Amino acid sequence: MRLPSVSTVTGPARLGWLDALRGIAAFVVAFDHSSATFMPEFRQDLMPEFNTSRYGILVFFLVSGYIIPASLERRGCVRTFWIVRVFRVYPLWAAVVVVTLALGLLGVARIRDLGAEGAGALAVAHVTLLQELLGTPSLLLVLWTLSYEMAFYLLVVALFTLRVRRSGTVAAVLAGLAAVSVTVGVTLRGSALSDLVGVGPLIAFGSVGMVAAICCASATTPALRVFGGVLGGVLALVLVCNGTVPLWESLMILAVMFLGTAVHQAEHGQSPWWHAVGAALVVVACGVWSAYRYGDGDLFTRRGWILAFLLAVLTFGIGLALRRRRLPRPLTGLGVISYSVYLVHPVLLAVIAGTIARRWQDNLLLEVAFFVVLLPLCVLTYRYIEAPCHDYGRRLGRRVQPP
């Protein structure tokens, strides 16, 4: 089964170099997780030197930072932005969650331990996509990154309603805060806020606050729009401090995304290039320093993270330099289905873990076979779930967008 082409998905205006970066990122993340099953010894030796999962995730975040705020600016309507995002993110997410739960109940797939919280609280936390920032574990390992994506959406809307366009400054400030936090020893324990107020109350506060922020920011009244934007931005910053990753890394994730935004603004003449270059230097320096100080001898958080971070920034820079060149169709096609690859591969791995008891040691053939099964499956989920829902979301967004 052939991978979808860029031109047949959303027209010739689609940015092929971004698809290529998404394809690389999705493949690396899927390889990182699958190699834990099929090549555990190889992965164990690789991770201290190069954190492949963080590399792929950081490339994803750079691409999101580049394209997401640009889509909001282009449409100029918060309501349309949220409609398009909902139909882009949620349909496949819902399908994957339902299938995972069904396979788990049938005993076919192994489901992660979701703690002692009730099913209702877990469901609400997952529907907001903020579950990782609300003190609850994610049903699938990869869903934690969607929590940071949602926090970024809220911050982007906040800056849009306040008419703040200095994304390079925002990126530098966030990266600087990350460096300062590890330098002075301010390292919040994961889920510290949920431990303080309770997971249930935090889920209630976070979900109600998120809905209120989105509704108010989508209103026609200017004062309500600003209030909703500020509410969402404050909520995002508060919850990011409650993430399961260290505080400095949470801030660096947001800094990386806003660095992508700064590059887009510079490329399109909205700010001088030296702003983006200066922000990149600050983000890179603060990221390396933060990881070095926080690691304190731990190779996993030190050398492996630093190399992944630097290579992610370098990969994005190479993609930007090649943005006007025609890239290989298989690579851009892989990028088109990258969201499916990202969400579907842990389901397939959960089925393998739940049905096959034995473990393999460095079996490259089974690793290849995993992708042979995964990629056609992702083409189907893209074609029959992602693409139709995304197209409908765009049409609906155009209908509700004010002239």
N, C-alpha and C positions, 0 to 999 in steps of 0.2 A: 504494500500500500504506500503510495507516494505521499510525501509531506506536502501540506498546502503551500502554494506559492504566495509571495508577498502581494503581487498584483491582483490575485484573485480573491484576496481576503477583504481588504478595505480600500482598494483603488491604488493608483500609481503614486499618490501623495504620501503613502506610508513610508516611514523612515527605515530603510533596510538595515542600516548599521545598528540601530537600536535593537532590531530583531536578532541580528547576529550576536550582540552582547547578551540578550536574554537567552538565546540558545546555548551559548557557552555556560552561562550561569546555571541554567536548569540542569544541563548535563553534568556539571561538576557536583552540584548538590545531590543529584540522584546517584552519582557514582560514589560519593562520600558515604551515603547511607547504605547503599547496596553492598559496598565493599566490606562493611562491618559484618555482613552475613556471609559473603562468599570468599572474601580475602581478609579475614580478621588480622592475621599476623602482618600483612603488608600495611594495612591501615594503622595498626598500632605503631609501626615503625615510622610511618609518614606523618602522623598528626603532630608530634612534637616539633617537626621541622617545618611543616606547611599545613595549616588548618584549612583543608579544602572546603569544608562547609562554610566557614566564614568568608572565604574568597568569593564563592558563588553568591552568597547572600549580599555581600557588600556591592558586588557588581549590579545585582538587582536593585539595590537601594539607590545607587547612582543613576540608573536608568529611570527609576520612578521619580527621583528628584528632578531630572531633566524634563520629563514629559508631563507629569501630573499638573504642576502649577501652570504650565503653558496651555493645557487644555482648558483650565478655568479662565485664564486671561483671554483666550481666544473666544470663548463663549460669552464671557462677561456676565454670567448668571449663575449664582450659587445653586439655585434650585435645579437647573439643568445639569450642573456638575454632579450633584448628588444622585440624580436619577441615572445618569450614565454610569457612574461608579457602582451603584447598587446592581445594575443589570450586567456589569462587567465582572464583578467579584463574586456575588452571592450565588448565582445559579449552580456553577460547578462546585462551589464550596458546599452548598446544601446537598447536592447529589453525592459527593464524596462522604460527607458526614453520615447521611442516611445509609449508604451502602456499608460503611464501616461498622455502624451500630448493628445493622442486620446480620452481617457476617459474624460479628462478635457474639450475638445472641444464638446464632446457629452453631457456634463453636468452631467456625472455619477460620476466623481471624483472631489474632491476639490483640486485645485492646489495652492501652496504657492504664495504669492505676490513676483514677481521677480523684482520689482522696475521699474525705468523709462528707463533703458537701452534698446537699440534696440534688435530685435530678433537675428540679425547677431552677435552682440557682445556677447550676452548671449550664443549663440550656440558655438562660438569659445572658449569661456572661459570654457564651460562644456566639450568640446571635449578634451581639454588639461588635464582635471580633476583637474585643478588648480583654478577652479572658486572661491572657498572659500578664496583663497589667492590673487585673482585679484580684489577683491572689489565687486563681484556680489553674490547674494544669490544663494543657491543650489535649484534645482527643487525639490529634495527630501531631507528631513532633514539629512539623514544618509550620503549623498554624501560628506559632509564636511570632513569626515575622509579620503576619497580617495585623497583629496588634500594633506594631510600630508603624505599619502603613496607615492604619486608621488614625493613629495619633498625628501622623504627618498630614493627613487630609484635614484634620481639625485645625492644625496650625496654619496650613496654607490658606484655608478659608478665613481664619482670623486676620492674617496679614492682608488678604485681599480686601476684606471689609474695612480695614483701617488704612488701606491704600499705601501700605509699606512695600516697597519694591527692592529693598537692599538685601537681597538674599545672601550675597557674599559676606556682608557684615554679620547677618544672623548666623551663618555657618561658622565664621571665625569666633563669634562670642560663645556659641555652644561648645566648640572645640576647646576654647580657652577655659571654660568652666570645667570641662572634663579634666584638663591638665591640672587646674588648681585643686580640684577635689581630691585627686590622688596625691598631690604634693603636700597638702595640709592634712591628709589622712581622713577626709570625709568620705567614708565608704559605707553607704547604707546597706544593711542586710537585705537580701531578696525578700520581697513581700513584706517589708517592715510596716508599711501603712495598713495593709490588710490585717496584720497581726495586732496592730494597735486598736483599730476600730471594729475589727471583725470582717470576715469575708462577705457575709450576707449583707450587712449595711453598706459595705463598699460597692458591692454589685448593684444594689438598689440606687445608691447615689450616682454611680457612674452611668448606669443605663438611662436613668431619668435625665441626668445632666446632658448626656449625649443627644437624646431625642430633643430636648428643649433647645440645645444649641443649634442643631440642624434646622429645626422648624423656624426658630427666630432668624437665623442667618438667611433663610430662604424667603423671608417675608418681603413685602413691598415697601414697608415703612423703613426709612433710613435708620432711625434710632434703634429699631428692633434688629435690623441686620447687624449693626455694630455690636449690640449687646450679645446677640447669638454668636458672632464671631469671637468676641473676647471670651465669652463663657466657654466655648469649645477649646480655644487656645489654652486657657488656664487649666481646664480639665485635663487636656493632653499632657501639659507639663507636670501636673501633680501626679498623674497616673504613671508617667514614664519613670518617675522616681521609685515606683513600686514594682518595677519589672524584676524578673528573675535573673536577668543578667546584671552585672555590677553597674552602679550609677554612672561611672565614667564611660562605660561602653554604651549605655543607653543614650547619653548625650552625644557620643561620637556617631552613633547611628543617625540621629537627627542632623548632625553637622554634615555628614556625608551626603544625605539627601538634599540639604539646602545647597551644598556645593554643586550638585548636579543642576539645581535651579539657577545658580549664579552663572554657570557655563552657558546655559540656554539664553539667559538674558544678555550675556556678552556677545554671543554669536548672532543674535538678532538685533543688535544695536541699542538695547535698552539700558546698557551700562558699559563703561569702558572695559576692555579686556584686562587691564591691569588690576581691576577689582577682583575678577575671577581668579587670576593668577595669584594675587596676594592671598585670597581666601584659601586657595589650594595649598599654598606653602604653609599657612597657619594650621590648616586642618591636618596636613601630613605630619608636621612637626609635633603638634599636640597629640595626635594619635599614637605616634611612635613613643613619645615620652610617657604618655599615660599607661600604655601597655607595658613598657619597660619598668616603670615604678611600681605598678600594681602587681606584675608578675612576681617580682622579688625572688627570682630563682626558679619559678615554675615554668618549665619550657613550654608547656601547652599554652599558657596565657601570654607568654613572652615572645619567644622566637617564632613559634607557629603563627600566632595572631599577627605579629608585625609583618612577616613575609606575606601573609594573605592580604593584609590591608594595602601594602605597597603595590603588590601585583594587581589588586583590584583597581586601584587608581591608575596604574600604568595601562591596564587593559582598556579602561574607559578612554584614556587619552589616545591610545592607538585607534580605537573605534572612531573617535571624533576626527582624528587626522584622515581617516579613510572614508569619511561620510559621503563624499561625492563619487566614490568608486563603486562599481558593481561588485557585490560580494557573492560568494558561492551560494547557489540556490539551496542546497541542503542545509547550510548553516542558517540562512534567514528563515527557511521553512521550519527548522527546529525552534527558532525563536517565536514563530507564530503560535506553535502549540506549547510554548514553554510553561504557561500557567497550568495546563493539563499535566505536563511532565512533573511539575513541582508538586501538585496535589495528588496525583494518581499513584506515583511511585511508592509512597509510604503505605498505601492501601495494599498494593501488590506484595510488598514486603511483610505486612501484617498477616496476609494470607499464607505466605511461605512459612512464617514463624509459627502460625497456628496449625499447619497441616503436616509439616515435615520436621521431625524431631531432630534429625542429625545435623551437625554443623560441618561445614566444609572448610578446609584449610587451604587458602591460596589457590582456589580453583578458578582460573581466568575464563575457562570455557563456560562455566555457569554464570559468570558475570556478564559475558557477552550474550548468553541466552536470555538473561533478564531483560536487557535492552531490546532484544529482538521481539520479546513479548510486549514490553512496555510501549514502545513507540507506535505500533499500529493501534493499540488500545487508546493512546492519547489522541491520535488522529480522529478516531471515532468520537471521543468525548468532545473534542474541539468542534467537529463538524455538526454534531447533533445537540450539543448543549451550549457550548460557549458562543459560537458564531450566531445562531439564531437569536439568543437572548441579548447579545451585544447589539445586534442590528435593531432589535425592537427597542432597546433602551435609547439608542441614538434617535430613532424616529419619535419616540415619546418625548425625549428631551427637546427636540425641535418644535413639537406641538405646544409645549408649555412655556417655552422661552419667550419672554416679552420681546417686541420688536425693538 
